[in-house]
Amino acid sequence: MCEANAYLMKEKEPALIMESVDRIEPEEDGICIVNIFGDQKLIKGFIHSVSLVDHKIFIQENA
Amino acid sequence: MCEANAYLMKEKEPALIMESVDRIEPEEDGICIVNIFGDQKLIKGFIHSVSLVDHKIFIQENA
């Protein structure tokens, strides 16, 4: 499987918010992160960057 | 390897713009897509959504 872990960009260092992420979809007020088990998290933010070989997706909260 | 293919969102259907994508980083005026071979593409847009199990990343051009 080629899922990744989602991290929220913080001042000091990124914080892991979800493992085994499959999909990230835009929502009205941000994004919905869905893992391979179907768990969902709504974040008021956007995809900042990705590093797939490292299995990392970085999420930035809206200002 | 767990890279994905990057598609540009078009009216009819997404258009493949880069295979074997490793990283996508924000740039001043959009994003930089980098594949596992180091090839780069600058797009005036943002990451719309991802579907990692399908190895797909969708890019939306700025309006």
N, CA and C atoms of all chains as a GROMACS GRO file, in nm:
protein
  378
    1MET      N    1   0.085  -0.121   0.000
    1MET     CA    2   0.000   0.000   0.000
    1MET      C    3   0.088   0.125   0.000
    2CYS      N    4   0.036   0.230  -0.056
    2CYS     CA    5   0.115   0.351  -0.072
    2CYS      C    6   0.052   0.471  -0.003
    3GLU      N    7  -0.012   0.446   0.106
    3GLU     CA    8  -0.069   0.557   0.180
    3GLU      C    9   0.043   0.638   0.247
    4ALA      N   10   0.005   0.753   0.303
    4ALA     CA   11   0.103   0.841   0.366
    4ALA      C   12   0.051   0.885   0.502
    5ASN      N   13   0.136   0.952   0.577
    5ASN     CA   14   0.092   1.011   0.703
    5ASN      C   15   0.071   1.160   0.682
    6ALA      N   16  -0.034   1.212   0.746
    6ALA     CA   17  -0.065   1.355   0.733
    6ALA      C   18  -0.015   1.429   0.856
    7TYR      N   19   0.053   1.538   0.832
    7TYR     CA   20   0.109   1.620   0.939
    7TYR      C   21   0.053   1.762   0.928
    8LEU      N   22   0.025   1.820   1.044
    8LEU     CA   23  -0.020   1.958   1.049
    8LEU      C   24   0.103   2.045   1.073
    9MET      N   25   0.120   2.148   0.988
    9MET     CA   26   0.234   2.238   1.002
    9MET      C   27   0.218   2.320   1.130
   10LYS      N   28   0.317   2.311   1.216
   10LYS     CA   29   0.316   2.388   1.340
   10LYS      C   30   0.440   2.475   1.343
   11GLU      N   31   0.444   2.567   1.440
   11GLU     CA   32   0.559   2.658   1.447
   11GLU      C   33   0.690   2.582   1.462
   12LYS      N   34   0.693   2.487   1.556
   12LYS     CA   35   0.819   2.418   1.584
   12LYS      C   36   0.842   2.303   1.487
   13GLU      N   37   0.752   2.205   1.489
   13GLU     CA   38   0.767   2.093   1.397
   13GLU      C   39   0.631   2.036   1.363
   14PRO      N   40   0.621   1.968   1.251
   14PRO     CA   41   0.491   1.914   1.208
   14PRO      C   42   0.436   1.814   1.309
   15ALA      N   43   0.306   1.816   1.327
   15ALA     CA   44   0.239   1.725   1.420
   15ALA      C   45   0.159   1.622   1.341
   16LEU      N   46   0.182   1.496   1.370
   16LEU     CA   47   0.109   1.389   1.301
   16LEU      C   48  -0.038   1.394   1.338
   17ILE      N   49  -0.124   1.402   1.237
   17ILE     CA   50  -0.267   1.405   1.267
   17ILE      C   51  -0.342   1.282   1.215
   18MET      N   52  -0.287   1.215   1.115
   18MET     CA   53  -0.352   1.092   1.070
   18MET      C   54  -0.252   1.004   0.996
   19GLU      N   55  -0.258   0.874   1.026
   19GLU     CA   56  -0.173   0.778   0.957
   19GLU      C   57  -0.253   0.710   0.846
   20SER      N   58  -0.181   0.645   0.757
   20SER     CA   59  -0.242   0.562   0.653
   20SER      C   60  -0.347   0.638   0.570
   21VAL      N   61  -0.312   0.762   0.534
   21VAL     CA   62  -0.405   0.845   0.457
   21VAL      C   63  -0.416   0.792   0.314
   22ASP      N   64  -0.538   0.780   0.269
   22ASP     CA   65  -0.562   0.743   0.130
   22ASP      C   66  -0.599   0.866   0.048
   23ARG      N   67  -0.706   0.936   0.092
   23ARG     CA   68  -0.758   1.046   0.011
   23ARG      C   69  -0.765   1.176   0.090
   24ILE      N   70  -0.746   1.285   0.017
   24ILE     CA   71  -0.774   1.418   0.072
   24ILE      C   72  -0.858   1.491  -0.031
   25GLU      N   73  -0.975   1.534   0.014
   25GLU     CA   74  -1.072   1.597  -0.078
   25GLU      C   75  -1.103   1.738  -0.029
   26PRO      N   76  -1.127   1.830  -0.121
   26PRO     CA   77  -1.166   1.965  -0.079
   26PRO      C   78  -1.308   1.965  -0.021
   27GLU      N   79  -1.326   2.043   0.083
   27GLU     CA   80  -1.459   2.064   0.142
   27GLU      C   81  -1.486   2.214   0.140
   28GLU      N   82  -1.608   2.250   0.173
   28GLU     CA   83  -1.647   2.391   0.163
   28GLU      C   84  -1.552   2.481   0.242
   29ASP      N   85  -1.515   2.433   0.360
   29ASP     CA   86  -1.441   2.520   0.452
   29ASP      C   87  -1.299   2.468   0.478
   30GLY      N   88  -1.251   2.377   0.392
   30GLY     CA   89  -1.119   2.321   0.415
   30GLY      C   90  -1.101   2.192   0.338
   31ILE      N   91  -1.050   2.090   0.408
   31ILE     CA   92  -1.027   1.961   0.343
   31ILE      C   93  -1.074   1.848   0.434
   32CYS      N   94  -1.102   1.736   0.370
   32CYS     CA   95  -1.138   1.614   0.443
   32CYS      C   96  -1.030   1.510   0.416
   33ILE      N   97  -0.969   1.461   0.523
   33ILE     CA   98  -0.864   1.360   0.512
   33ILE      C   99  -0.925   1.225   0.547
   34VAL      N  100  -0.904   1.127   0.461
   34VAL     CA  101  -0.965   0.995   0.480
   34VAL      C  102  -0.855   0.890   0.479
   35ASN      N  103  -0.851   0.804   0.580
   35ASN     CA  104  -0.748   0.700   0.578
   35ASN      C  105  -0.803   0.571   0.514
   36ILE      N  106  -0.715   0.472   0.506
   36ILE     CA  107  -0.753   0.349   0.434
   36ILE      C  108  -0.859   0.269   0.509
   37PHE      N  109  -0.885   0.307   0.636
   37PHE     CA  110  -0.989   0.240   0.713
   37PHE      C  111  -1.122   0.313   0.705
   38GLY      N  112  -1.122   0.428   0.635
   38GLY     CA  113  -1.245   0.504   0.620
   38GLY      C  114  -1.265   0.611   0.725
   39ASP      N  115  -1.172   0.622   0.821
   39ASP     CA  116  -1.181   0.730   0.920
   39ASP      C  117  -1.160   0.864   0.850
   40GLN      N  118  -1.232   0.965   0.898
   40GLN     CA  119  -1.224   1.096   0.834
   40GLN      C  120  -1.188   1.204   0.934
   41LYS      N  121  -1.118   1.305   0.886
   41LYS     CA  122  -1.091   1.424   0.968
   41LYS      C  123  -1.110   1.546   0.882
   42LEU      N  124  -1.186   1.641   0.934
   42LEU     CA  125  -1.205   1.768   0.864
   42LEU      C  126  -1.107   1.870   0.921
   43ILE      N  127  -1.035   1.936   0.834
   43ILE     CA  128  -0.939   2.036   0.877
   43ILE      C  129  -0.968   2.166   0.801
   44LYS      N  130  -0.970   2.276   0.874
   44LYS     CA  131  -0.985   2.406   0.808
   44LYS      C  132  -0.848   2.448   0.757
   45GLY      N  133  -0.811   2.395   0.643
   45GLY     CA  134  -0.679   2.423   0.590
   45GLY      C  135  -0.668   2.370   0.448
   46PHE      N  136  -0.544   2.351   0.405
   46PHE     CA  137  -0.518   2.307   0.268
   46PHE      C  138  -0.391   2.223   0.266
   47ILE      N  139  -0.371   2.154   0.154
   47ILE     CA  140  -0.250   2.072   0.139
   47ILE      C  141  -0.132   2.165   0.109
   48HIS      N  142  -0.038   2.171   0.199
   48HIS     CA  143   0.077   2.259   0.184
   48HIS      C  144   0.180   2.197   0.089
   49SER      N  145   0.213   2.070   0.113
   49SER     CA  146   0.314   2.003   0.032
   49SER      C  147   0.303   1.853   0.053
   50VAL      N  148   0.368   1.778  -0.037
   50VAL     CA  149   0.371   1.633  -0.022
   50VAL      C  150   0.511   1.582  -0.051
   51SER      N  151   0.545   1.471   0.014
   51SER     CA  152   0.672   1.404  -0.010
   51SER      C  153   0.640   1.255  -0.007
   52LEU      N  154   0.608   1.203  -0.126
   52LEU     CA  155   0.549   1.069  -0.131
   52LEU      C  156   0.648   0.958  -0.100
   53VAL      N  157   0.772   0.975  -0.143
   53VAL     CA  158   0.871   0.872  -0.116
   53VAL      C  159   0.893   0.861   0.036
   54ASP      N  160   0.875   0.974   0.106
   54ASP     CA  161   0.882   0.975   0.253
   54ASP      C  162   0.746   0.944   0.317
   55HIS      N  163   0.644   0.927   0.238
   55HIS     CA  164   0.509   0.898   0.287
   55HIS      C  165   0.456   1.011   0.377
   56LYS      N  166   0.478   1.135   0.335
   56LYS     CA  167   0.436   1.247   0.417
   56LYS      C  168   0.354   1.348   0.338
   57ILE      N  169   0.246   1.392   0.400
   57ILE     CA  170   0.165   1.501   0.344
   57ILE      C  171   0.154   1.608   0.451
   58PHE      N  172   0.181   1.730   0.413
   58PHE     CA  173   0.179   1.840   0.509
   58PHE      C  174   0.057   1.928   0.485
   59ILE      N  175  -0.016   1.952   0.594
   59ILE     CA  176  -0.139   2.030   0.590
   59ILE      C  177  -0.114   2.163   0.661
   60GLN      N  178  -0.158   2.270   0.598
   60GLN     CA  179  -0.146   2.403   0.659
   60GLN      C  180  -0.285   2.451   0.698
   61GLU      N  181  -0.302   2.491   0.822
   61GLU     CA  182  -0.431   2.546   0.863
   61GLU      C  183  -0.450   2.684   0.803
   62ASN      N  184  -0.574   2.719   0.775
   62ASN     CA  185  -0.605   2.852   0.725
   62ASN      C  186  -0.567   2.956   0.830
   63ALA      N  187  -0.522   3.071   0.780
   63ALA     CA  188  -0.479   3.177   0.872
   63ALA      C  189  -0.600   3.236   0.943
   64MET      N  190   0.826   0.158  -0.472
   64MET     CA  191   0.815   0.304  -0.463
   64MET      C  192   0.668   0.344  -0.460
   65CYS      N  193   0.645   0.458  -0.396
   65CYS     CA  194   0.507   0.500  -0.374
   65CYS      C  195   0.479   0.636  -0.435
   66GLU      N  196   0.540   0.663  -0.544
   66GLU     CA  197   0.512   0.788  -0.611
   66GLU      C  198   0.374   0.782  -0.675
   67ALA      N  199   0.329   0.898  -0.726
   67ALA     CA  200   0.196   0.905  -0.787
   67ALA      C  201   0.206   0.979  -0.920
   68ASN      N  202   0.098   0.982  -0.992
   68ASN     CA  203   0.092   1.060  -1.115
   68ASN      C  204   0.013   1.188  -1.088
   69ALA      N  205   0.060   1.298  -1.146
   69ALA     CA  206  -0.006   1.427  -1.125
   69ALA      C  207  -0.094   1.459  -1.246
   70TYR      N  208  -0.216   1.498  -1.218
   70TYR     CA  209  -0.313   1.531  -1.322
   70TYR      C  210  -0.359   1.676  -1.303
   71LEU      N  211  -0.375   1.744  -1.415
   71LEU     CA  212  -0.430   1.879  -1.412
   71LEU      C  213  -0.581   1.870  -1.434
   72MET      N  214  -0.657   1.934  -1.345
   72MET     CA  215  -0.802   1.931  -1.356
   72MET      C  216  -0.844   2.012  -1.479
   73LYS      N  217  -0.917   1.945  -1.568
   73LYS     CA  218  -0.967   2.012  -1.688
   73LYS      C  219  -1.119   1.999  -1.688
   74GLU      N  220  -1.181   2.072  -1.780
   74GLU     CA  221  -1.327   2.071  -1.786
   74GLU      C  222  -1.381   1.930  -1.809
   75LYS      N  223  -1.324   1.861  -1.906
   75LYS     CA  224  -1.378   1.729  -1.938
   75LYS      C  225  -1.321   1.620  -1.848
   76GLU      N  226  -1.190   1.602  -1.855
   76GLU     CA  227  -1.130   1.501  -1.768
   76GLU      C  228  -0.986   1.543  -1.734
   77PRO      N  229  -0.934   1.489  -1.623
   77PRO     CA  230  -0.799   1.528  -1.582
   77PRO      C  231  -0.695   1.490  -1.686
   78ALA      N  232  -0.596   1.577  -1.702
   78ALA     CA  233  -0.488   1.552  -1.799
   78ALA      C  234  -0.360   1.520  -1.723
   79LEU      N  235  -0.298   1.409  -1.759
   79LEU     CA  236  -0.173   1.368  -1.695
   79LEU      C  237  -0.063   1.469  -1.728
   80ILE      N  238   0.001   1.524  -1.626
   80ILE     CA  239   0.110   1.619  -1.654
   80ILE      C  240   0.246   1.568  -1.606
   81MET      N  241   0.248   1.478  -1.510
   81MET     CA  242   0.377   1.421  -1.469
   81MET      C  243   0.358   1.286  -1.401
   82GLU      N  244   0.443   1.191  -1.439
   82GLU     CA  245   0.440   1.059  -1.376
   82GLU      C  246   0.547   1.053  -1.266
   83SER      N  247   0.534   0.953  -1.182
   83SER     CA  248   0.636   0.923  -1.079
   83SER      C  249   0.670   1.044  -0.993
   84VAL      N  250   0.564   1.117  -0.951
   84VAL     CA  251   0.584   1.236  -0.869
   84VAL      C  252   0.628   1.195  -0.729
   85ASP      N  253   0.732   1.261  -0.682
   85ASP     CA  254   0.776   1.241  -0.545
   85ASP      C  255   0.728   1.356  -0.457
   86ARG      N  256   0.766   1.479  -0.494
   86ARG     CA  257   0.737   1.593  -0.408
   86ARG      C  258   0.659   1.702  -0.479
   87ILE      N  259   0.578   1.771  -0.403
   87ILE     CA  260   0.514   1.894  -0.450
   87ILE      C  261   0.535   1.999  -0.343
   88GLU      N  262   0.595   2.108  -0.382
   88GLU     CA  263   0.631   2.214  -0.287
   88GLU      C  264   0.566   2.344  -0.330
   89PRO      N  265   0.528   2.426  -0.231
   89PRO     CA  266   0.472   2.556  -0.268
   89PRO      C  267   0.579   2.650  -0.323
   90GLU      N  268   0.542   2.727  -0.422
   90GLU     CA  269   0.630   2.830  -0.477
   90GLU      C  270   0.556   2.963  -0.469
   91GLU      N  271   0.627   3.068  -0.496
   91GLU     CA  272   0.569   3.202  -0.480
   91GLU      C  273   0.437   3.215  -0.557
   92ASP      N  274   0.437   3.161  -0.677
   92ASP     CA  275   0.323   3.185  -0.765
   92ASP      C  276   0.245   3.056  -0.795
   93GLY      N  277   0.269   2.952  -0.717
   93GLY     CA  278   0.200   2.826  -0.744
   93GLY      C  279   0.270   2.711  -0.674
   94ILE      N  280   0.294   2.602  -0.750
   94ILE     CA  281   0.360   2.486  -0.691
   94ILE      C  282   0.466   2.432  -0.785
   95CYS      N  283   0.561   2.361  -0.728
   95CYS     CA  284   0.665   2.293  -0.805
   95CYS      C  285   0.647   2.143  -0.784
   96ILE      N  286   0.629   2.072  -0.895
   96ILE     CA  287   0.613   1.927  -0.891
   96ILE      C  288   0.745   1.863  -0.932
   97VAL      N  289   0.793   1.770  -0.850
   97VAL     CA  290   0.923   1.708  -0.875
   97VAL      C  291   0.904   1.557  -0.881
   98ASN      N  292   0.954   1.493  -0.985
   98ASN     CA  293   0.941   1.348  -0.991
   98ASN      C  294   1.066   1.280  -0.933
   99ILE      N  295   1.061   1.147  -0.928
   99ILE     CA  296   1.170   1.074  -0.862
   99ILE      C  297   1.301   1.083  -0.941
  100PHE      N  298   1.295   1.133  -1.065
  100PHE     CA  299   1.416   1.152  -1.144
  100PHE      C  300   1.473   1.293  -1.130
  101GLY      N  301   1.401   1.378  -1.053
  101GLY     CA  302   1.448   1.514  -1.032
  101GLY      C  303   1.392   1.614  -1.132
  102ASP      N  304   1.313   1.568  -1.229
  102ASP     CA  305   1.250   1.661  -1.323
  102ASP      C  306   1.151   1.748  -1.248
  103GLN      N  307   1.140   1.874  -1.288
  103GLN     CA  308   1.052   1.968  -1.219
  103GLN      C  309   0.955   2.034  -1.315
  104LYS      N  310   0.838   2.064  -1.261
  104LYS     CA  311   0.740   2.142  -1.338
  104LYS      C  312   0.678   2.246  -1.246
  105LEU      N  313   0.675   2.370  -1.293
  105LEU     CA  314   0.610   2.476  -1.217
  105LEU      C  315   0.470   2.495  -1.271
  106ILE      N  316   0.374   2.496  -1.182
  106ILE     CA  317   0.234   2.514  -1.221
  106ILE      C  318   0.176   2.628  -1.139
  107LYS      N  319   0.107   2.718  -1.206
  107LYS     CA  320   0.037   2.824  -1.134
  107LYS      C  321  -0.094   2.768  -1.084
  108GLY      N  322  -0.087   2.698  -0.974
  108GLY     CA  323  -0.207   2.634  -0.922
  108GLY      C  324  -0.180   2.578  -0.783
  109PHE      N  325  -0.263   2.484  -0.743
  109PHE     CA  326  -0.252   2.428  -0.608
  109PHE      C  327  -0.296   2.282  -0.611
  110ILE      N  328  -0.267   2.210  -0.505
  110ILE     CA  329  -0.308   2.069  -0.495
  110ILE      C  330  -0.456   2.065  -0.462
  111HIS      N  331  -0.534   2.014  -0.553
  111HIS     CA  332  -0.680   2.007  -0.535
  111HIS      C  333  -0.718   1.890  -0.445
  112SER      N  334  -0.663   1.773  -0.476
  112SER     CA  335  -0.697   1.653  -0.399
  112SER      C  336  -0.594   1.544  -0.428
  113VAL      N  337  -0.594   1.441  -0.342
  113VAL     CA  338  -0.505   1.328  -0.366
  113VAL      C  339  -0.582   1.199  -0.342
  114SER      N  340  -0.538   1.095  -0.412
  114SER     CA  341  -0.593   0.962  -0.394
  114SER      C  342  -0.474   0.866  -0.402
  115LEU      N  343  -0.414   0.841  -0.287
  115LEU     CA  344  -0.283   0.775  -0.287
  115LEU      C  345  -0.290   0.628  -0.326
  116VAL      N  346  -0.397   0.561  -0.284
  116VAL     CA  347  -0.409   0.420  -0.318
  116VAL      C  348  -0.421   0.405  -0.471
  117ASP      N  349  -0.479   0.507  -0.535
  117ASP     CA  350  -0.487   0.510  -0.682
  117ASP      C  351  -0.364   0.576  -0.746
  118HIS      N  352  -0.272   0.623  -0.662
  118HIS     CA  353  -0.150   0.690  -0.712
  118HIS      C  354  -0.183   0.813  -0.795
  119LYS      N  355  -0.278   0.892  -0.748
  119LYS     CA  356  -0.318   1.011  -0.824
  119LYS      C  357  -0.317   1.136  -0.738
  120ILE      N  358  -0.265   1.242  -0.796
  120ILE     CA  359  -0.269   1.374  -0.733
  120ILE      C  360  -0.330   1.469  -0.835
  121PHE      N  361  -0.429   1.544  -0.792
  121PHE     CA  362  -0.498   1.636  -0.883
  121PHE      C  363  -0.459   1.780  -0.853
  122ILE      N  364  -0.420   1.849  -0.958
  122ILE     CA  365  -0.375   1.988  -0.949
  122ILE      C  366  -0.480   2.077  -1.014
  123GLN      N  367  -0.512   2.186  -0.946
  123GLN     CA  368  -0.608   2.282  -1.001
  123GLN      C  369  -0.531   2.409  -1.034
  124GLU      N  370  -0.547   2.457  -1.158
  124GLU     CA  371  -0.483   2.583  -1.193
  124GLU      C  372  -0.554   2.699  -1.126
  125ASN      N  373  -0.478   2.803  -1.094
  125ASN     CA  374  -0.539   2.923  -1.037
  125ASN      C  375  -0.636   2.985  -1.137
  126ALA      N  376  -0.742   3.042  -1.083
  126ALA     CA  377  -0.846   3.102  -1.170
  126ALA      C  378  -0.793   3.229  -1.235
   0.00000   0.00000   0.00000
